[in-house]
Amino acid sequence: MTKPKMWRARGVTCGTSGMVAALLSGLVGCMGAETGANESAPPIEQEIAVAAAAAAPAVPAGGFRKHYLPALATNAPAAGAVGQSTVTSCGESPGGVGDPSAAPNSKLVMSQVGTAGSAARIAGCADGTLYALNNDRTVWRNASGGRNSGWKKLGTASSAQDISCDKVLWAFNDNRTLWRNDGTPTALKWTKVGQPSGARQVTAGYGGVWALNDDLSIWKSPSGADGSWTKISDEQINWDRITATRTGIWAIDTLGNVARGDGYAFDWQQFDWEPAGTQIANDGTTEYSSLYMLSPDKKVFHGGKWAPNGIEFYASRGTQLMTGNPRMHYVWYGTWSSTDKTILTDLVKSFSNSAYWAINSTYTDSNFNPVPGTLAVGTAVSDSYSQGKSLDDAKLAAIIQAAVDEVGATDDDIFVVMAANDVGMDGYCTKWCAFHSYGAFNGFAGNTKFALVMNPTSCSSGCGFRFSQSPNGSLGADGAATSVAHELMETVTDPVLNAWTNFSAENGDKCNRCFPLTYTTSSGATANIKLGSRDFVLQPNWQNANSGGCVMSYP
């Protein structure tokens, strides 16, 4: 059955929960801009200076939902074997994270194992058993993984509206009290634990007890006791219920869509599942290969995972990639030297028809149209600190709106805001180096793709150039080059965060901050790729072919 799909955030995660929220009209993705097909970049001196502050669209409470390129704890160079095209010593191995056989995947394929004729809720425990709370408030246990013959009645939970399980069974009552089974798995003995204020649903697991409140915020307690709750997320997403597992939090919205988050940054990843259901539960033994689902007709399904090449496309959503004539516009915010602007403009100009950019052509839309091998460089825009030096989402929206007003926007356009080294934003350097997103800006009815990249000389430890000598003589431009490449290749393959991803990772994330194949230039600098007449240090990209893998070129 076809049903609407919810939002999904993908890419590099590294921020606090408050930094992730609904966006102007959807969000995720990177830069977005285009004013014509495959034109050469205008000279730097022909930049357009923005007029006085533009009237930007309102930013929803909580700000843009962002896909982050995280900052690093250290600045040590990454190793890479010279002469190799496919790199498995850094980033992810082909097929997924580390061991391909253990790689998490983004499609859940469920197979029926039995029925639970009157069940309202199910809960999986760490010992592999499955519990059911029936409509008549009786509690049943199945030690054989939900098979029909395995159900045994244990007793009643007379006021329970929901159950969950980690090592023991928990119940959440109609009067919003939380109870724990202090008996045995086969002999219930309920003990009142607390009454979490504002909670509409409670689930146990993933290192504690979790509550979904009436205001859609998510809270955590180590024990469930009153006074021990801490707010974890305030994203205002229309979740119907949440389920804690061994390594994350699963959530289902009111349309039956399922997503998974890590419980802290909550960069939610949406999963397709076949068939779809009304509730998902984990049996506590493994994360992806032992999921349970309760369908509307009370069938019990057991699920696994699947993703070709270690990354998956959500074709059922009708998602389209940037398969037309993608075109990016630099928005130079603050003071950048003409040399830095030229270096970074040459970088993007050199992507077209290169083997490096061709890696993106392994990604296709639902009609099998690939991302093109060309990327046009559009009109540059200069902004002399119109929003000051301390940015937030509202100020960023105003900067982008001013650029859209000057240049115009289409579905092919990507706007990359380049912030000078005296510009800051909450979380920069300590948590992230760059991010991409999208929104609905005045003057264009669709989704405008955009990114924010900071001059890394203001954060040499977490975001700066990793080697002692840069190939183009500018630590700012050479350090920012890999962030620009990262956000652009994620934008064209996942423009509104509902296309190609795997386990909260877009293609750039899967090879993030890995710099293989390094060589020494004639000037004694370190580089790992030559594009046009310049040398650069860039991360690999994940190929959606040949079982996946981090590569510097394709084919």
C-alpha positions in Angstrom: 0.0 0.0 0.0 1.4 3.4 -1.0 1.4 6.0 1.8 2.9 9.4 2.3 6.4 9.5 3.6 7.8 11.7 6.4 11.0 13.8 6.4 14.3 12.3 6.9 17.7 13.8 7.8 20.8 12.3 6.4 24.5 12.9 6.3 27.2 13.8 8.7 25.8 14.1 12.2 27.4 16.1 14.8 25.3 18.5 16.7 23.0 18.8 19.7 19.4 17.9 19.5 18.3 21.5 19.6 20.2 22.2 16.4 18.2 19.7 14.5 14.6 20.8 13.8 12.0 21.2 11.1 13.2 23.6 8.4 11.7 26.2 6.3 9.8 23.6 4.3 11.6 20.4 4.6 15.4 20.3 4.6 18.5 18.3 4.3 20.7 18.5 1.3 23.4 20.9 0.5 23.8 23.9 -1.6 21.4 24.7 -4.4 21.6 27.1 -7.3 21.4 27.4 -11.0 20.9 30.0 -13.6 21.8 28.1 -16.8 23.3 24.9 -18.0 27.1 24.4 -17.7 28.3 28.0 -18.1 31.8 28.9 -17.1 32.3 30.8 -13.9 32.3 34.6 -14.2 35.5 36.4 -13.2 35.8 37.1 -9.5 35.6 40.8 -10.1 32.1 40.4 -11.5 30.7 39.3 -8.2 27.4 40.8 -7.3 27.3 42.6 -4.0 24.0 42.0 -2.1 21.8 44.9 -1.4 20.7 45.9 2.1 19.3 43.1 4.2 16.7 41.0 2.4 13.4 40.0 4.0 14.1 36.4 4.7 11.4 33.8 5.3 10.7 32.9 8.9 12.7 30.1 10.4 10.6 27.6 12.4 11.2 27.1 16.1 14.3 25.1 16.6 15.9 26.2 13.3 16.9 24.4 10.2 17.4 20.6 10.2 21.1 20.2 9.3 23.3 17.5 7.9 26.7 18.1 9.6 30.3 17.5 8.6 31.6 17.0 12.1 34.7 18.6 13.6 37.6 16.3 14.6 39.1 15.7 18.0 42.6 15.6 16.5 44.2 16.9 13.3 46.4 14.0 12.4 46.7 13.0 8.7 44.9 9.9 7.6 47.0 7.1 6.0 46.3 5.9 2.5 48.0 3.5 0.1 49.5 5.3 -2.9 48.4 3.8 -6.2 45.2 2.4 -5.0 41.9 3.7 -6.4 39.6 1.9 -4.0 40.4 2.7 -0.4 39.2 0.4 2.4 41.8 1.4 5.0 39.9 4.5 5.9 36.2 5.5 5.9 34.0 2.4 5.5 34.7 -1.0 3.9 32.7 -2.0 0.8 29.2 -2.9 1.8 28.9 -0.9 5.0 30.6 0.0 8.2 33.7 -2.1 8.9 32.6 -5.7 8.4 30.2 -5.8 5.4 28.3 -8.7 6.9 27.5 -6.6 9.9 26.7 -3.4 8.0 23.5 -1.6 9.0 21.0 -1.1 6.2 18.2 1.2 5.3 15.5 -1.2 4.1 13.8 -3.5 6.6 12.3 -6.7 5.0 9.9 -8.3 7.3 8.6 -11.9 7.2 5.6 -13.2 9.1 6.3 -15.5 11.9 2.9 -15.7 13.6 -0.1 -13.9 14.8 -1.1 -12.1 18.0 -4.9 -12.0 17.6 -5.8 -9.4 20.3 -2.5 -7.6 20.8 -2.4 -3.9 21.2 1.3 -3.6 21.8 4.3 -5.9 21.6 7.7 -5.7 23.3 10.9 -7.6 22.8 13.3 -8.5 25.6 17.1 -9.1 25.9 16.5 -12.8 26.5 14.9 -13.1 23.0 11.3 -13.4 24.2 8.4 -11.4 22.9 5.6 -10.0 25.1 2.1 -8.8 24.0 -0.3 -6.5 25.8 -3.8 -7.4 24.6 -6.8 -5.1 24.3 -8.3 -6.6 27.5 -5.0 -5.6 29.4 -3.8 -9.2 29.7 -0.1 -9.8 29.3 1.2 -12.7 27.2 4.7 -14.1 26.7 6.2 -16.0 23.7 9.5 -17.6 24.1 9.7 -18.9 20.5 10.1 -15.6 18.8 6.4 -14.8 18.2 5.4 -18.1 16.7 1.7 -19.0 17.1 2.1 -21.9 19.4 4.4 -20.1 21.8 2.0 -17.7 23.5 1.4 -18.1 27.2 -0.8 -15.9 29.3 1.1 -14.4 32.3 -1.5 -12.2 34.0 -3.0 -8.7 33.8 -1.8 -5.2 33.8 -5.2 -3.7 34.5 -4.5 -0.1 33.6 -1.6 -0.5 31.2 -1.7 1.3 27.8 1.8 0.2 26.7 4.6 -2.2 27.5 8.3 -2.2 26.8 11.3 -4.4 27.8 15.0 -4.2 28.3 16.1 -7.0 30.7 12.7 -6.8 32.5 9.2 -5.9 31.4 7.8 -2.4 32.0 4.3 -1.0 31.8 3.0 2.5 31.3 -0.5 3.1 32.7 -3.5 5.2 31.6 -2.8 7.5 34.6 0.7 8.0 33.3 2.4 6.0 36.0 5.4 3.8 35.2 5.6 0.3 36.5 8.4 -2.4 36.4 8.1 -6.1 36.7 10.2 -7.1 39.7 9.0 -10.7 39.5 10.2 -13.2 37.0 9.7 -13.4 33.3 6.8 -15.9 33.9 5.4 -14.5 37.2 4.5 -10.8 37.1 5.0 -8.6 40.2 4.5 -4.9 39.4 6.3 -2.2 41.3 5.5 1.5 40.7 8.6 3.4 39.6 7.3 7.0 39.1 5.0 9.3 37.2 6.9 11.1 34.4 5.3 14.5 34.0 3.9 15.2 30.5 4.8 11.7 29.2 2.4 10.2 26.7 4.5 7.0 26.1 7.5 5.4 27.8 10.0 2.8 26.6 12.9 1.1 28.3 16.2 0.2 26.7 19.3 1.9 25.2 20.8 2.6 28.6 17.8 3.9 30.4 14.1 4.7 30.2 12.8 7.1 27.5 9.6 9.2 27.3 7.8 10.8 24.4 6.0 13.8 25.9 2.7 15.5 24.8 4.8 18.3 23.3 6.7 15.7 21.2 9.9 16.3 23.1 12.0 13.2 24.1 13.3 12.7 27.6 15.6 10.1 29.2 16.0 8.8 32.8 18.6 6.3 34.0 15.9 4.6 36.2 12.5 6.1 35.4 12.2 7.6 38.9 10.7 11.0 39.4 13.2 13.9 39.3 15.7 11.9 37.2 14.5 13.0 33.7 16.6 15.0 31.2 15.3 16.5 28.0 17.2 15.0 25.0 15.4 16.3 22.0 12.8 19.0 21.3 12.4 18.6 17.5 8.6 18.8 17.4 8.3 15.9 15.0 4.9 14.2 14.9 5.9 10.8 16.3 3.2 8.4 17.3 5.5 6.4 19.5 9.1 5.5 20.2 10.9 2.2 20.9 14.3 1.9 22.6 16.7 -0.8 21.4 20.2 -1.8 22.3 21.9 0.8 20.1 19.3 3.4 19.2 15.8 4.8 19.3 13.2 3.8 16.7 10.2 6.0 16.1 7.0 5.7 14.1 5.0 8.6 12.9 1.2 8.9 12.5 1.5 7.6 8.9 3.3 4.4 9.9 6.7 5.6 8.7 9.6 4.3 10.7 12.9 6.0 11.5 15.9 5.4 13.7 18.1 7.9 15.7 21.1 7.6 17.9 19.2 9.1 20.9 21.3 12.2 21.2 22.0 14.1 18.0 18.8 12.5 16.6 19.8 12.8 13.0 16.9 10.5 12.1 17.2 8.0 9.3 14.0 6.9 7.7 13.7 3.2 6.8 11.5 1.6 4.1 9.9 -1.6 5.4 8.0 -4.3 3.7 5.3 -4.8 4.7 4.6 -1.7 6.8 3.1 -1.9 10.3 1.9 0.1 13.3 4.5 -0.8 15.8 8.2 -2.0 15.8 10.0 -3.7 18.6 13.5 -5.0 19.1 14.3 -8.4 20.7 17.4 -7.0 22.4 19.8 -9.5 20.9 20.9 -7.7 17.7 20.1 -4.3 16.2 18.8 -4.8 12.7 18.4 -8.6 12.1 16.0 -9.2 14.9 13.3 -6.5 14.7 9.6 -7.4 15.3 6.7 -5.6 13.8 3.0 -5.8 14.6 0.7 -5.2 11.6 -2.8 -3.6 11.7 -4.3 -7.0 11.3 -2.4 -8.4 14.3 0.2 -10.4 12.4 3.7 -10.6 13.9 6.6 -10.1 11.5 10.3 -10.6 12.1 12.7 -8.5 10.1 16.1 -8.1 8.6 18.0 -5.7 6.4 19.2 -5.1 2.9 21.1 -2.4 1.0 22.9 -2.7 -2.3 26.5 -1.4 -2.4 26.2 -0.3 1.2 23.8 2.6 0.4 20.1 2.8 -0.4 17.7 4.9 -2.5 14.2 5.6 -1.3 12.6 5.1 -4.6 9.1 4.6 -3.1 9.1 8.3 -2.2 9.4 9.3 -5.8 12.6 11.1 -4.9 14.5 12.8 -7.7 18.2 13.6 -7.6 19.9 16.6 -9.1 20.0 15.0 -12.6 19.4 18.1 -14.6 22.1 20.8 -14.9 23.3 21.4 -11.3 24.8 24.7 -10.8 26.4 26.2 -7.7 26.8 29.8 -6.6 29.4 30.9 -4.0 28.2 33.4 -1.5 31.3 35.0 0.0 30.3 36.2 3.4 32.8 38.5 5.1 36.4 39.1 4.1 37.9 36.6 1.7 41.1 37.3 -0.4 40.8 37.2 -4.2 43.4 34.4 -4.1 41.2 32.2 -1.9 38.2 32.9 -4.1 40.1 32.0 -7.2 41.4 28.7 -5.7 37.9 27.6 -4.6 36.3 28.7 -7.8 38.9 26.8 -9.8 38.1 23.7 -7.6 34.4 23.6 -8.6 35.1 24.5 -12.2 37.5 21.5 -12.5 34.8 19.0 -11.2 33.0 18.9 -14.5 33.9 15.9 -16.6 36.5 14.8 -14.0 36.9 11.2 -12.9 36.4 12.5 -9.3 33.0 14.1 -9.9 32.0 11.0 -12.1 31.7 9.0 -8.9 28.4 10.8 -8.4 27.1 9.3 -11.7 26.8 5.9 -10.0 23.7 7.4 -8.3 20.5 7.4 -10.2 16.9 8.6 -9.6 13.8 6.4 -9.7 13.8 6.6 -13.6 17.5 5.5 -13.6 18.8 8.9 -14.6 22.3 9.5 -13.2 23.7 12.6 -11.6 25.4 14.3 -14.6 29.2 14.5 -14.9 29.1 18.3 -15.1 28.7 21.0 -12.5 28.3 24.6 -13.6 29.7 27.5 -11.6 27.2 30.3 -11.4 27.3 34.0 -10.4 29.2 34.7 -7.2 27.6 36.9 -4.6 29.5 38.9 -2.0 28.0 39.9 1.3 30.0 42.2 3.6 28.8 41.0 7.0 25.1 42.1 6.4 24.1 39.8 9.4 27.2 40.5 11.6 29.8 38.0 12.7 27.8 35.7 14.9 25.3 33.7 12.8 22.2 31.8 13.7 19.6 30.1 11.5 17.6 33.3 11.0 20.6 35.3 9.9 21.7 32.5 7.6 18.3 32.5 6.0 18.6 36.2 5.4 22.0 35.8 3.8 20.7 33.1 1.4 17.5 35.1 0.7 19.6 38.1 -0.4 21.6 35.8 -2.7 18.4 34.3 -4.2 17.1 37.9 -4.7 20.2 38.8 -6.7 20.7 35.6 -8.7 17.4 33.8 -8.7 16.9 30.1 -8.0 15.7 27.0 -9.7 15.7 23.3 -8.8 19.2 23.0 -10.2 20.7 25.8 -8.0 23.0 25.3 -5.0 24.1 28.2 -2.8 27.3 27.6 -0.9 27.8 30.3 1.8 31.5 30.7 2.6 31.9 32.3 6.0 35.1 34.2 6.7 37.4 33.2 9.5 36.1 35.9 11.9 32.5 34.5 11.6 31.1 32.1 14.1 28.0 30.0 14.7 26.8 27.9 17.6 28.6 24.5 17.5 31.1 25.4 14.9 34.6 24.0 15.5 33.5 22.1 18.6 30.9 20.0 16.9 30.9 20.7 13.1 32.8 22.3 10.3 30.1 22.6 7.6 26.6 21.5 6.8 24.0 21.4 4.1 20.2 21.8 4.1 17.4 23.2 2.0 14.4 25.5 2.4 11.6 27.4 0.7 12.8 30.9 0.1 10.9 33.9 -1.3 11.0 34.1 -5.1 11.1 30.3 -5.7 8.3 27.9 -5.1 10.6 24.8 -4.8 13.3 23.8 -2.4 16.4 25.9 -2.5 19.5 23.8 -1.7 22.3 25.5 0.3 25.4 24.8 2.4 27.5 26.6 5.0 31.2 26.2 4.9 33.5 28.0 7.3 37.0 29.3 6.7 38.9 26.6 8.7 41.8 28.8 9.7 39.6 29.8 12.7 39.5 26.1 13.8 42.8 24.5 12.9 42.4 21.7 15.4 39.0 20.5 14.4 38.4 21.7 10.8 41.7 22.9 9.5 44.1 21.6 6.8 45.7 18.4 8.1 49.1 18.7 6.5 52.0 21.1 7.1 52.1 22.7 3.7 49.0 23.3 1.5 49.2 22.8 -2.3 47.9 26.2 -3.2 49.6 28.2 -0.5 46.4 29.0 1.4 45.5 27.1 4.5 42.0 28.7 4.4 41.1 27.8 0.8 43.0 24.5 0.8 41.4 23.5 4.1 37.9 24.5 2.9 38.2 22.6 -0.4 37.4 19.1 1.0 34.3 20.6 2.9 33.1 22.2 -0.3 33.5 18.9 -2.2 31.8 16.9 0.6 28.7 19.1 0.7 28.4 19.3 -3.1 28.6 15.6 -3.7 26.0 15.0 -0.9 23.7 17.7 -2.3 23.5 16.3 -5.8 22.8 12.7 -4.6 20.6 13.6 -1.6 19.3 17.1 -2.3 16.3 17.1 0.2 17.5 14.3 2.5 15.2 11.6 1.2 17.3 9.9 -1.5 20.6 8.1 -1.2 21.7 7.3 2.4 22.8 4.5 4.7 22.5 4.4 8.5 22.3 8.2 8.8 25.2 8.6 6.3 25.2 10.1 2.9 27.9 9.2 0.4 30.3 11.8 1.6 29.9 10.8 5.2 30.9 7.2 4.5 34.4 8.4 3.5 34.6 11.4 5.7 38.0 13.0 6.6 40.0 10.3 4.9 42.8 11.5 2.6 44.4 8.6 0.7 46.8 8.5 -2.2 48.9 11.5 -1.0 51.9 12.7 -3.0 54.3 15.6 -2.7 54.0 18.5 -5.2 56.9 20.3 -6.9 56.6 23.0 -4.2 56.9 20.4 -1.4 53.3 20.5 -0.4 51.0 17.6 0.2 48.1 16.7 -2.2 46.1 13.7 -3.2 44.4 14.8 -6.5 45.1 17.0 -9.4 42.1 18.8 -10.9 42.7 21.1 -13.8 46.0 22.9 -13.2 45.8 22.7 -9.4 46.6 20.2 -6.7 44.2 19.6 -3.8 43.7 17.5 -0.8 40.1 16.0 -1.0 38.3 13.1 0.7 37.1 10.1 -1.4 33.5 9.6 -2.3 31.4 6.4 -1.9 30.8 4.6 -5.2 27.3 3.1 -5.6 28.8 0.3 -7.7 31.1 -2.7 -7.5 29.8 -3.5 -4.0 30.6 0.0 -2.8 33.8 1.5 -1.4 35.6 4.8 -0.9 37.2 5.8 -4.2 39.0 8.9 -5.7 37.8 8.2 -9.3 35.3 6.4 -11.4 35.2 4.3 -13.4 
